[in-house]
Amino acid sequence: MSKTIRVLISLTLPLLLTNCSVLQRNADGSKPNRAIVLDTMEIDFSLTPEAPLQIAPKIEIDVLHMELDLSFSWEKEEVYGKALLTIAGFGKARDSVYLDARGFEINQIYLIGADTNLPLEYAYDNSEIGIALAKPITSADTIRLSIDYTARPSLITSSDGVAITNDQGLYFINPQGESGLPQQIWTQGEPESNSAWFPCVDHPHEKLTHEIFITLDTGFHTISNGKLIYSELHNNGTRTDYWKQDLPHANYLVMIAIGEFGLYKDEWNEIPVWYYLDEEYLPYALDIFGNTPEMIEFYSDLLDYPYPWDKYHQVVVKNFVSGAMENTSAVIHGDFVQLTDRELLDESHEDVIAHELFHHWFGDLVTCESWSQLTLNEGFATYGEFLWQDYKYGHEEAKLSFQRDLEAYLRDAEFQPKHLIRKRYNTPDNIFDAHTYQKGGRVLHMLRLEVGDELFFSALRDYLKNHEYGSVELADLRQSFERVTGRDLQWFFDQWFESVGHPQVSATVFDSNGYWFVSLEQKQPTDWPTFRFHLPYASISIDGKVKYSSLLTNQRIDTVTLGKTNDVAGIILDPKGDMLWEIDEEKPAGLWELQLENAESFIARENALVNLWLIDSASVLQWASRLLDDPFWKMRQYGLDLLAQSDSVRPASLATAIELSQLDKKSAVRATAFRTLDVIYPDFESIRSLYLNGLNDRSYEVVSRCLDVLSNQDPCFTVENLGGLVKEKHGQLPSMISKVFARCPKQEYTRSMMELIEHAEGFNIFLIGSDATIFAQQIGNNEVYESIGGALIQASYKTDSWWSRYVTIQYLEAAEIFYTLEIDRLSDNAEVTVSDSEYLNNLEVQRASLAIDLDKLKKIQDASDPPFRH
């Protein structure tokens, strides 16, 4: 079998073992329980011209410090700013200064003197200010410029980014206070967007200190970098907050956030660690963010470099244009991180929280000097996720997530392999991809394997200490590792950072003349390097003990002796899933079974299970009952999946599956057990009570699974037993309950369907609205169409969501068909009663009203960007 097919199968094992739907991630971070089919899209994979060479902009001046005085107009969505910049000369003498400033109205610019302020001439092209100086500035000079301006970031024509979907820099959320969203102002500076709200040198190598004065109504919180020095109340009902960042950091990390938030105050070593979030989620602040102090402690100890900033605040905002942003000491998160304690049983975004925190060493303290070097920020932050998970939740859990990183990179590389250090790109947004993040993290792990744990972390500390508060390129990281290890590592950095691709290995484990051998062939394209790496392997002794070793290979074709057959019963390659590679491994089924039985790591057991399935799927089914007792939850889940595929089920397995549905600590396993029981139990009626009991489970995933099974069996019985579940607003329950109503469409449930719509957020509106359409179509009643249509229209205007408009348009089009058919039917009736006439008039009024909303929504939708990219 080709390596491509082998990898595809290994990445989709649950789909081989079960008949699950493909899941698509929602805009709000949750997952739907059904496949979503949108309009067909054609994607052209033809070769495109080579991207231009990107050279880091030359340094002409250095902004040392900024004082920024800000106020705002919510109504006009304007920023009124006065920036006082302390600027040092750089290089040759210059008689002008250039600053990035997008979409400004410049009021005046002064040179601040000892005794007087000198007005300066300037030229402005709506993107850059060229300021003529009274006399040339040299590298020995420092000047202070005052710039008074108005910024209108909402009027900036935004780019169509993927990782960061908008670049207007500063955002007014619900500025008029009309929608259901809170009023907020927040910023997103990366990659080069802060120039939309203050004049600056908008490049990653620019580092500065700053003071920001924010004047606003007293009812709002403000958050910015550094320390809050004071808050001053004014007689007109406003307040000025003074924030000071006195350690230098990159220009793109400068931030503000303004809004009405719930606030939970935590701390680490007397450093404030505060969490700002929606008031509704304040009771769950510790559930969401509560591990942050322990994370700070862990990273500080691991790196032997204490957390270097004044505070660590995290703020959750609405409609954020990036997942999260590591602004120094003031991280912004999208509201997808807000989950209740019950939702957190099924999913968590603690990986995002860890990622942004680790940036405070790698990215904030030490910053890539250009976007070509971005993996020095993002690869490290991604690896920081793994380090935290390994420490907090154990090696198996961390490696499961780490494997998903490898899969994400391989999917990206399948169509377009790229360099990690990428000097050719069209825009900086092109760099924010699975190469920079996931491959970058995996390459750091390969470096750790190469030099060993002690030297790896010692080299990281050397790197941080030598470049703290500065900017770096790849050579700086290499030199730290060479300085600490005493080794020439140019080869490692050349093949992993400066070259494309990864090893694509065909491996055969075999025995001959009393010895075990492994034959390795690197089959990657010839224009990729021949990789040099140490391959970890494990030997399984005759008595089942596992011993770990490694072998060095640096050839396209290599054969290595691994041990004597009278001492070693089998060999496991890459036993802990450390390698960054694709592998097509061949060995007899007996050796895979030995690996499945004796391997200590989940990664090795999963790999054995995949390969056994490929060799003989029928034999794998016999492992079902044994896997149900596996210590790692994912293997228990695989065992249940296998059980669902087996025709011959032993009574003992049924009992174990029932036990797992009730008692397993992992909600995903309990949910899978309920799905499996639905398939294998011969008499559903005898276990219906288990599913009714499952509706009381704390896990929304388990409850949703039970609802799905029950409503498949008897949807109206399920509706009658919903109880308080209809009031639940969180998790996937609302969309599952709407699905139950759609399966038992009765007019008496219209009010309940409307309430589900009224309380829905994000992608859930689409799912519930789709069910509401089916519900209305099956009932075929104008009152139902009118009531649900009104709820959907209101939700569309309230949430300003692409998904809500999309499903509302679909619903209104379906309603339009219903009204038209009804009107035509009555109009063709020769004997129309008074009651029919009233009904007909009502239908015509409803259709006319519907047409107005439909036309309006279509126009808004046509002008909106969809929340996905081709």
N, C-alpha and C positions, 0 to 999 in steps of 0.2 A: 504494500500500500504506500502511496506517495506520502511524503511528509506533510504536505498541505492538508490532505484528507485526514491524516492522523491527528494533526493539531486541531482541526475543526471538530473532530469527534471528541477529543479530550476536553475541549472547551465547552461542549454541550452535552456532557454526560447526563444531567437531569432530564434533558429532552429525549435522550435515547431510552431512558428507563421509565419515563412517564409520558403522559399525553398532555402536558401542560400547555397553556397558551403562551405565546410570546408576549413578554411584558415590555411596555414602553414607559420610560420615566416621565413623570408629570412635570408641569411647570412649577408646582409647589413642592417637588421633591418626593412625593409619594408615588405609588405604582398602581395602575388600574388593574382590575381583575379580569380583563378581557382584552383581546386584541383590538387595536384601533386601526381602521383602514381609511386613509385620506386619499385625496386625488393622486393619481399616478404621477410620478415625477421621473423624468429622464435625466440621467447623470452621464455626462460626457467624460470618459476617462482618457481621452486622447491626450497626447503629449502637449504640454504647454511650453511656451518659451521660458528659457532659464531666467529666474528672478534676478534682479539687479544686485550687484555687489554693494553691500552696505558698510560704509566706513564710519566709525564713531566720529561725531562732529568735533572739530577742533575746539580747544578751550581758548577763548579770547578774554573772558573776564571770569571772576569767581564771586558769586553772591555769598557773602559771609554770613549775613544776618538780615532778617526781615522783620519789621514791625508792620502789622496789618490791622487796620481799623475797619470793621465791617458793620453794615446795617442792611436791611432788606425791605423790599416792597413785595408783599405776597400778591397783591392785586396785579402788579405789572410784571412780576417774576424777574425783578431786577436786583442786582447786588451793587451797593454803594460802597466803594472802597477807597481807602487811602493807604498806599504802600510806601513805607520808608525803607529803602534798600541800602545796605552797606556793601559796597562793591570794591573788590581789589582788582588791580590791573594784572594782566598775565601776558608774558611774552613781550612782544614789541610794543612800543608806544602807540596808542590809539586816540584819535580825536573824536570818536563816536562810540556809543554803546548800543547794542542790539538786545532787545528782550522779547520773548514770546508773549503775546497777548491776543487772544482770539475773541472777536466780536465785541470789542470795547468801544465805549465813547470816552475819549480822553479829554479831561477837563483842563488840567494844567500839570506841568512838570517843572520841578525846581531842583536846583543844586543847593544843598543845605550847606551854608557857610558858617563860620564862627560867629559872625556878626549879622549877616543878612542872608536871605534866600534869593538866589539868582534864577529868574525864569530861563528855561532852555528851549531852543528850537527843536522840533522833532518832525519826523515823517512817519505816517502810520498807514499800513495797507490792509487793515482788519485782521492781520495775522501776526505782524511783527512791528515793534516800535523801534525806529532808528533815532537815537537821541544825540544831537550835536553837543559836544562838551566845550566849555569855555577855553580849556587848554588840554592838551593830550594827557592821557593817563598812562603811566608806566607800571612795571611790575613792582615798583617800590611805593606806589601810591594807593590810597584808599579814599573813596569818595562816598557821599551819601546823597541818594536821589529820592525825592518825594514825588509820587505819581498819584494824582487824584483822578478817579475814573468811575464809570458806570459799566457793569458787565451784564450782558443779557444772554446767559448760557442757553436758555430755552429756545432761542432763535437760531442757534448754531445748527447747520446741516450736519447730521451725525453720520459717521461711518457705519458700515454694516459688519461689525465684528462678530466673532463666534464666542471666544472665551469672555470677552468684554463687549457687550452688545450695543454699547452706546458710548460716545466720547465727548459729551457736552460738559463733563467735569463736575458741575454742580447741578443739583436736581431739586425742584420744588414738587413735593407730593401733595396733591389735593390743596393747592394754594388758596382756592376760594372757599374751602371748607364745605364743599357741596356733596362730595361722594361719601361712601361709607368708610373711606380710608382716613387715617389720622393726618393732620397737617405736619409735614416734615420737610426739612432741608438737609441734604447730605451730599457728600462729595465722593468722587472716585477718580483718583489721579493717575493711576497706571493705565496705559503706559505713559502718555504725554498729554494729559487732559487738564491738569491743574492750571494751565495757562488760560483756561476759559473763565477763571474767577480771580486770579491775581497775576500780575506781571512777573515773569521769572525766566530763568534758563531751564527750559522744560526737557531735560535729558537726565538719564539715570546717574551719570557721573557727578552731577551737581549736588553738593551737600551743603546744608546751611542750618543755622539755628534760627529760631523765630519766636516772636510774641504776637498773639492774636487777641484783639479786643472785639467781642461780639456783642452788639447792642440789639435787644429784641424785647418782646413782651414778657412780662414776669412769669407767665404761666408755662414757659417752655424750659426744658433742660438744654444745656449745651455740652458738647463733648469735643475736645480737641487733643492734640498731642501734648505731652508733658504735664506740668502741674497747673491746677487752678489756683492762681495767686490770690485773687479776690473776686467778689461780686459786688457791684455798686448799684443800689436802687436809685431811680430818678423819680421826680415828682410827676412825670407824665405817664406813669404806669409801665415804664420800661426798665430794663436792667442791663448793665454792661458786665460781662464776664471776661476776665483777663487770664488767658492761658499762656504759659511760657514753656517752650521746648529749648533747654539750654545745652543739649548734646546734639552734635550735627547728624543729620540724616538726609536721605535722598529727597529731592524736590517732589517726586511723585507720591511720597508717603505723607505729605502735609494733608491734613483733613480737618473737617468740621462736621458735626451732626447736630441737628436741632429738632426737638419734638417733645411731645408729651409721652413719657415712658414710665413704666414701672421700674423701680430701681431696687436691686438687692446688693448690699455691701458685704463683700468678703475681703480677705487679705492674705498675704504671704510675707512672712518676715517683716511685718509692719508696713509693707508696700500695699497700697489700695488695689484690690482686685474686685471691680464692680461689674455688675451685669444689668444692662438696660434692655428692656424688652416690653412687649405689649402687656398692659395691665392684666389682661386675661391669663397670661402665662406666668405672671409673677409667682404664683404658688409652686411652679415647677422650675424656678430658676436654678435651684441646686441640682435637680434631676438633670437639667440640660448642661449646665456649666460647672457644676459643683466639683468636678475633678481638676479644675484649672490650677488651684494652688499646688496640688500634688504634682501636676505636670511641670510647673515651673521649678519645683524642687528637684524633680527627676532630671530634667534637662540640665539644670545648673550643676548638679552633681556629676552627671554623665560626661559633660563637656569640661568639667573642672573650670567653669567660667560662670560666676553668678549672674543671674538675670540683670542686664545692665541699665534698665530704663526706670523712670520715676514711678510708674504705675502700670497696671494692666487692666484696661477697661474693654468690655465687649458690648457692642450695641447692635440690636436687631432693627432693621429698617424695612420699609415697604418698597416693592418694585425695584429692588436692587439690580443693577445691570451686570453684576458679576456674582459668582457664588459667595465669595467672602474676600476681604481685603485686609492685608497685614499692616495697615497703617500703624506707625510706631506708637506703642502703648495705648492704641485706641482702635481696635479691630472692628470692622463693620461686617455683619453677617446678613445675608438674605433671610427672610422670615421662614424659610424652609427648615431652619434649625429648631424652630419652636415646636416642641412636641410635649404632650402630656406624659405623666408617668406611665399611663397605660400604653400609649403609642411607643414609648421608649422600650417596652418589652419586645417589640417587633423590629424596630429599626432605630439607629442612632446616627448622629452626624458628628460623633466625637472625633472621627478622623479629620474632619474639617477644622475642628477646634484645635487639635494637635498641630495640624499643618500650619495654621496661621501663627500659633505660638512659636514653633520652631523657626519660623521666618525671623523672629526677633533677634536671633543670632545670625542666621544665614539669609540675607536679604536686607535686613534693617541695620544691623551692626556692621556687617560686611556685605557690600552691595555689588552686583555685577556692573562693570563700567559701561557696558553697552548691551543692547537687547540680543546681540549675537551670543552673549555669554549667559543668557537667562537661566540656563539649567543650573548655574551656580547658586541661584536663588531657589528655583522651583524643584529641581531634583533633590536638593537637600531637604526642603520642606516635605516633599513626598516621602523621603526616607525617614523623616521624623515621625510620620504617622506609624510606620512599621516599628520603630524603636519604642514608641509609647505602648502600642498594642502588645508587643512582646513582653514588656515589663509588667503591664497591668493585667493582661488577660491571658498570657501564656503563649508559648511558641506556636502551638497549633492554630490558634485563632489568628495570630499575626500572619502566619504563613498562608492561611486561606486568603486573607486580604491581599497579601503580597503576590500570590498567584494571579489574582484578578488584575493587578497592575501589569504583570507580564502579558496577560491576554489582551489588555487594552492597547499596549504598545504593539503587539504582533498584528492586531487588526489594523492599526494605523500604518505599520510598515509594509503590510501586504500589498498596498496599492502605491505607496510612495515613501520608500525608505529615505531618511534624511540624516544629515549630520547632527550631532548633539550641539556642537559649537557651529552655529549656522550663520555664515557671513553673507549669504544670499537670501533675500526675502523681499516681498513687496511692501508689507507694512509690519510693524511690530506685532500686531495681533496674530500674524501667521506663525509666530514662534510659540504661542501658547497652545501646545498640543501634547499628545501622549508620548512623543519623543522627549520633549523637554521635561515633562513631569515624570511619567511612569518609567520610561527608559532611564532617565537621569537617576532616579532613585535606585533602580536595579543595578546600574553601573557602579554606584557608590558601594552597594553591597558586594559586588565583584571585587572592588578595591579592598574592602574589608577582609574578604576571604584571602586575597593575595598577600596582605601584610600582617594579618592577625589582629585580634581585637585590641590588645594593649597599644600597639604602634598606631593603629587606625585612629583611636580616640586621642592619643598624644599628638598626632599630626594635626587633627582638627583643632586642638587647643592652640598649637603653634600658629596655625592659619588665622585663627580668630585674634590672637594677641598681636600678631605682626601687622594685621590689616584692620584692626578695630576702628570704626568710624570712617573707614575709607572705602575705596572702590577697587575691584579686583578683576583679573582675567584668569583664564585657565592656568597659565604658567605659574601664577602665585600659589594655586592649590598644589600643583605638581612639586614646586620647590619646597613647600612645607613637608610634603610626604618624603621627598628625597633627603631633606635635612634631618628628619627624625629617624628614618629607616636606614639611611646610609646606602640606599640602592638607587641605581639609575632606573627610573620608571617612565622614561620617555616613551618606550614601546607601548606601555599600558594606556597612556593618555592618547597616543596616536591612534591606536586601534579602536578604542571605545568612545573617545570624544571627537576626534578629528576625522574619523572614517565613518562610512555608512554601514548599516547592517549589523549582523550578529551571526554566530555559528549556526549553521543548519546541518545537523549531524545525523548520519546514519550509523547506528551502533548495533553490533551483534555480540552477545555474550555466549561463549561456547567453551566446552572442555575438550582437551586433547592431551593424550599421554600423561594423564594424572595431574594436569594443571588447568586452571581457569584462565581464559583469555578474554579480552574485549578488543574487538576490531572497530576502529573509529574512522569515518570518512567525512570530511567537511565538504558539503555539497552546495554551499552558497555560491552565488555568481562569481565569476572570475575577477570582476572589477571590485569585489569586496575583498577585504584582507583575509589572509589565512590567520585565524585567531590563535593566539597563545593563551592557554588558561590551565589552571589546576582544576581537575575534575574530581569533586568529592565522590567517593563510593563507599559502600558498606559491605562487609562480608558477614554472611549468616553462617555461624558455626554449626557443626553437626548437632549440637544440643540446643540450637535455637538462639544462641547469644549473638548480638550484633556488635561488630567492631568497625569503627570509622577510619578511613584513610583517604588519601587523594593521590592522583597521578597527574603528571605534567604532559601535555601534548601541545605541539606547535607545528604540526604537519597536516597537510591535506589528508593523507592516509597514514594511519598509525595502528599498530597492534601492540598491546601491553599485557604482560603476565600479571595476574591478580592473586594467585595463591594455589595451594595444592588442593586437589579434590578430596583427599582423605581428611583434610582439616576443615574445608569450607563446603557447605551444602549449596550455597547460592550467592549471587552478587546483586546488589542494588546500586544502580547508577543515580547520582544526584539524589541521595536518599532524603534530603530535607527541602528539596525544591529551591536550592540556592542559585542554580545556573540561569543566566540570561541566554537562552537558546531555543531553537526548535529541535526536537529529537524524534527520530523514527527508530525505536529500539526493538530489536528482534531477540527473543529467547523463548524456549519451550514453555508451554502452558504450565508445566510442573514448577518451573522456577517463578513464574508469576504468582502461582498459588502459594508457594513458599514465602514470597515477599508479602503477599496479602496477609498471611498468617503471622509473620514474625517481625515485620517492619515496625519500628517504634514511632515513626512519623506518619501523620495523616496523609501528607503529600505522597509518600511512597505507597501507602495502601490505596489511595485513590488512583494513582498511576497504574498499579497492578489491576485494579478493578476495571479500568478503562480498557487495558490491553487484553484482559481475559474476555471481556465482552466482545471485542473484535475477533478473537480467535474462536470462541465457542460461547455464544450468549446463553445457550441452554444450561451449560455447566455453571455459569455465574449465578443463575437463579437459585442454585442449591446453597449459596452463601447467605441468602436473605436472613434466615433466622439467626445466624451467627453475628451478622452485622448489627442486628437489633440491640446487642449488648455492648457495642463498641463504646469506649470511653469518650470519643469525640462525637459531638452531636451531628456533624455532617455525614459521618458514616452511618449513624443510626437512620438518618433521613434516606440515604441510599438503600439501606436495608429494607425500609418500608416501600421505596420505589420498586425494588426487585420483587418484593412480596406481591405487589399489585400486578406484576407481570406473570406470576407463576400460576399455572393451572392446578398444580397439586399442592395444596396448602395444609400443613399439619396443624392439628388443634392447638398445639403449644404456641405456634406462631400467632394464631388468632388471639389467644390470651395475652401474649406479649404486646401485640398491636393495641389491644384495648387498654392495657396498662400504660403504654406510652401516650395514648390519647388523653389520659387523665393525670398522669404523674410526672411526665418528663419535664425537666426544668427549662428546657428550651421551647419557646412557643412555636418555632418553625417545625419542630419535630411533632409536637402535639397536633398542629394543623395538618401535617402530612399524614399522621396516623388516622385522622378522621377521613381524609381523602381515600386512603388505602382501604379502610374498613368499608367504605361505601362500595368499593370494587369487589372485595373478596368475601364479605360476609353473606352467607346464603339466604338469610332472612332478615331484611332491613327492619321489619316491624319489631323484631325482638331486641334491636339495639337502638330504636328511635329515642328511647329515654336518654341514652348517652349523648345524642346530639342536642336534645333539649337542655340537658345539663351543661353541654358545651356553650350554650348561649350565655351562661353566667361566668365564663372564663374571663380573666382579667385581660387577656390578649385579644386585641381587635382582629388579628389575623385568624386566630382560632374561631372566634365568634363568626367571622365572615365565612370561613370554610363550612361551619355547621349550617349557617343560613343557606348557603349555596346548595348543599346536599339536601337539606330539608325541603327547600323550595322546588328542587328538581323532582322530589318525590310527591309533594303535595303543597303547592304554593299557598293556597288559601288557608290550609291548616297552619302554615308557617306565619302568615299574617296575623292570625288569631293569637299566636304565641309570642309576638314581638315584644309585648309589654313595654317597658321603659326604653328599649333599644331605639324606638322611633325618635327619642329626644337626644340621642347621641349626635354630637357634631364633629367628632374627631375620627382620625384614622380613615380606613376604607369603608367603615360601616355605613355612612349615609348613601354612598353609591351602591353598596350591596343591598340595602333596604329598598332603594328605588327599583332595583332589579327584581326584588320579590314582588313589589306592587305591580310592576309591568307583567309579571307572570300570572297575577291574579287581579285583572283589571276590573274594578268595581267603582262606580261613581262615588260611593261613600268614602273612598280612600283619596279623593281629589285633594281635600284639605291637607292631608298628610304629605302628599306629593309636593304640594305648593310649599309647605314648611321646609321640606328637604332642600328645595331650590333656594328659598330665602336665606337659609343658614349656610349654604355651600360656599366654598372658596376655591380659587384656582381651577385646576383641571377637573375637580369633582363636579363643577357646574356642567362641564361638557358631558360627563358620564351620566349624571342625574337627568340632565336635559334630554339626552338620547333616550333614556328609559321613559321619560315623560312623554316623548313623542310617540313611542310604541303604545304607552298606556292610553293616550288620547285617541290614537287611531283605532285601537281595538274597541273602545267604548263607543266612538262615533257620535258624540253628543256635543252640541254647540256650547253648552254651559261649561263643560269640561275644557274644551278648546279655549274658550275665553278666559277662564280662571287661570289655567296653567300658563297660557300665553302672557297674561298680565304679569305673573310672577317672573317669568323668564325675561321679559322686556325690562322690568324693574332691575333685575339682577345684572343685566347687561350694562345699563347706564350707571348703576351703583358701583360695580367692580371695575369697569373699564378694562375688561379682560378680553383678549382675542378669542379665547376658547368659549367664553360665555356668549359673545356675539355670534361666533360660528354656529353653535348649537341652536341659538335662538332663531337665526336665519333659517336653519333647517326646519325647525318647528313651525315657524310662520309660513314657510312654503307649503308644508304639509297641511296646515290649517286652511291656507288659501285654496288648496285643491278641495278640501272638504266643503268649505263654504260655496265654492263654485258649483260643485256637483249637487249640493242641496238646493241652491237657488235654481239651477237648471231643472231639477226634478219637480220643484213646486211650480215653476213657471210653465212647464209643459202640462201641468194638471189642469184639465178643463173645469173641474169642480173644486174651486178653492174656497174654503170656509173662512170666516172672519178670523178664527184662531190661526189658520194657515197664513193669512195675509199679514197678521202681526208678526208671526214667526219669520216670514219672508223679509219684511221690512227690517227686522232685527238683524237677520243674517247679512243683509246688504250694508247696514251701518257697521257691523262688526268687520266685514271684509274691507270696507273703505278705511276704517281706522287701522286695521292690520296693514294695509298697503302703505300707509304713511310711515309707520314704524319700520316696516320691512325696507322701504326705500332709504330711510335715514340710516339704519344699521348697515346696509350694504355700502353706502358711501363712506361711512366711518371705517368699515372693514377694508375696503379697497385702498384706503390711505394708510393702513396699518401694516407693520411688518409681522409676519407669523413668528411664533416663538420656536421655530426650528429652522434649520438651514439646509439647503439643497446639497 
